[in-house]
Amino acid sequence: MVKKSKQREAILKVLKNTTSHPSAEWIFEQVKKEIPDIGLATVYRNLRMLKKSGEVIEMHPSNITAHYDI
């Protein structure tokens, strides 16, 4: 498990509360409602960290965009 942060907790909350497999951009839009000054790069960086720690999985249903699940 990676060190807790406000951004990571918000990302995990979004993923736990959706039944879809959202893209990073969709996650970003949802987290931005709670943390207006978050950047898209921060979401991508945190998703990579969460993936590396095994808390999130990355799926590639298309050749274009990765999607994430808890």
Stockholm file with secondary structure:
# STOCKHOLM 1.0

chainA/1-70         MVKKSKQREAILKVLKNTTSHPSAEWIFEQVKKEIPDIGLATVYRNLRMLKKSGEVIEMHPSNITAHYDI
#=GR chainA/1-70 SS CCCCCHHHHHHHHHHHTCSSCCBHHHHHHHHHHHSTTCCHHHHHHHHHHHHHHTSSEEECSSSSCCEEEC
#=GC SS_cons        CCCCCHHHHHHHHHHHTCSSCCBHHHHHHHHHHHSTTCCHHHHHHHHHHHHHHTSSEEECSSSSCCEEEC
//
